Amino acid sequence: MTVYFPERDVAAIGAALSARPQGRLVACLCAQWCGTCRDYLQAFSALAARHPEDCYVWIDIETHADRLDDIDIENFPTLLVQPVAGGPTQFYGTLLPHIEVLERMLARGTAMPGAQADVPEVLEWLLAGGRRAA
């Protein structure tokens, strides 16, 4: 499996999400200038290859700032894990930049506590083809 990038893979993301109705969106919200993010991408890609049942998306928050409205990221990497079919977000927040932390969380498969009101509408945005979130 691959990691998708909204700036170049809009159609592939829509197809991947449609093909995995029982899967999860695993979105990493990062920035190109962040060295930690650049290092994390390789491990994130390897995790995506090991878990093709989920859809992995890499979102540069600065590239897409105008489309995702007011996402306020304080630290990197910030991860969003949400069922593709919708429903409560399983996780949204900053993780240590060690892929095994994310992998254990995904293996657990249950929601982690967090403020649901602050979760950006990334899934909706991706399903809309990367156009501005409503």
C-alpha positions as CSV (number, residue, x, y, z in Angstrom):
1,M,0.0,0.0,0.0
2,T,1.1,3.5,-0.5
3,V,0.9,6.8,1.2
4,Y,-1.3,9.3,-0.6
5,F,-0.6,13.1,-1.0
6,P,-3.7,15.3,-1.6
7,E,-1.8,17.7,-3.8
8,R,-1.2,14.9,-6.4
9,D,-3.4,11.9,-5.5
10,V,-7.0,13.3,-5.2
11,A,-8.6,10.6,-7.4
12,A,-6.6,7.8,-5.9
13,I,-7.5,8.9,-2.4
14,G,-11.2,8.9,-3.2
15,A,-10.8,5.4,-4.8
16,A,-8.8,4.1,-1.8
17,L,-11.4,5.4,0.7
18,S,-14.2,3.9,-1.3
19,A,-12.4,0.6,-1.5
20,R,-11.9,0.4,2.3
21,P,-15.4,1.1,3.9
22,Q,-14.4,-0.9,6.9
23,G,-10.9,0.6,7.1
24,R,-9.6,3.7,8.7
25,L,-8.2,7.0,7.5
26,V,-4.7,7.4,9.0
27,A,-3.7,11.0,8.2
28,C,-0.4,12.5,9.2
29,L,-0.6,16.3,9.4
30,C,2.9,17.6,9.0
31,A,5.0,20.3,7.3
32,Q,7.7,20.0,4.6
33,W,10.1,22.2,6.5
34,C,10.0,19.9,9.6
35,G,12.9,17.5,9.7
36,T,11.1,15.2,12.1
37,C,8.2,15.0,9.6
38,R,10.5,14.2,6.7
39,D,12.2,11.4,8.7
40,Y,8.8,10.1,9.9
41,L,7.5,9.8,6.3
42,Q,9.7,6.8,5.6
43,A,8.4,4.9,8.6
44,F,4.8,6.0,7.9
45,S,5.1,4.6,4.4
46,A,6.4,1.3,5.7
47,L,3.5,1.1,8.1
48,A,1.1,1.7,5.2
49,A,2.6,-1.2,3.3
50,R,2.1,-3.5,6.3
51,H,-1.5,-2.4,6.7
52,P,-3.3,-2.1,3.4
53,E,-6.7,-2.3,5.0
54,D,-6.4,1.4,6.0
55,C,-5.9,4.5,3.9
56,Y,-2.7,6.5,4.7
57,V,-2.6,10.1,3.7
58,W,0.2,12.6,4.2
59,I,-1.1,16.2,4.5
60,D,1.3,19.2,4.4
61,I,-0.7,21.7,6.6
62,E,1.0,24.6,4.9
63,T,0.3,23.5,1.4
64,H,-3.4,22.9,2.2
65,A,-3.9,25.7,4.8
66,D,-6.4,27.5,2.5
67,R,-8.5,24.4,2.0
68,L,-8.6,23.1,5.6
69,D,-9.5,26.3,7.2
70,D,-8.1,26.8,10.7
71,I,-6.2,23.7,11.6
72,D,-4.0,24.6,14.5
73,I,-1.1,22.1,14.8
74,E,1.2,22.7,17.7
75,N,3.6,19.8,17.3
76,F,4.6,17.2,14.8
77,P,3.8,14.6,13.9
78,T,0.1,15.1,14.5
79,L,-2.1,12.1,13.6
80,L,-5.7,11.7,12.8
81,V,-7.2,8.2,12.9
82,Q,-10.9,7.9,11.9
83,P,-13.1,5.2,10.5
84,V,-13.7,5.6,6.8
85,A,-17.4,4.9,7.2
86,G,-17.6,7.9,9.6
87,G,-18.3,8.1,13.2
88,P,-16.2,9.1,16.2
89,T,-12.5,9.9,15.6
90,Q,-10.3,7.2,17.2
91,F,-7.4,9.6,17.7
92,Y,-6.4,13.1,16.9
93,G,-3.2,14.5,18.4
94,T,0.5,14.6,18.5
95,L,2.4,11.4,18.9
96,L,6.1,10.7,19.6
97,P,7.9,10.4,16.2
98,H,8.4,6.6,16.7
99,I,6.2,4.6,14.3
100,E,5.8,1.8,16.8
101,V,3.6,4.1,18.9
102,L,1.2,4.6,16.1
103,E,1.3,0.9,15.1
104,R,0.4,-0.2,18.7
105,M,-2.4,2.3,18.8
106,L,-3.8,1.0,15.4
107,A,-3.4,-2.6,16.6
108,R,-5.5,-1.8,19.7
109,G,-8.2,-0.4,17.4
110,T,-10.2,1.5,20.0
111,A,-10.8,5.1,20.4
112,M,-8.3,7.1,22.4
113,P,-9.6,9.9,24.6
114,G,-9.5,13.3,23.1
115,A,-11.5,16.5,22.5
116,Q,-13.7,15.6,19.5
117,A,-14.7,19.3,19.0
118,D,-11.2,20.2,17.9
119,V,-10.9,17.5,15.2
120,P,-10.5,18.9,11.7
121,E,-12.9,17.6,9.0
122,V,-10.1,15.9,7.0
123,L,-12.1,12.9,5.9
124,E,-14.9,15.1,4.6
125,W,-12.3,17.3,2.8
126,L,-10.7,14.3,1.2
127,L,-14.0,12.8,0.1
128,A,-14.8,16.2,-1.5
129,G,-11.8,15.8,-3.7
130,G,-9.6,18.1,-1.7
131,R,-11.8,21.1,-2.2
132,R,-12.4,23.6,0.7
133,A,-14.1,22.0,3.7
134,A,-17.6,23.2,4.3
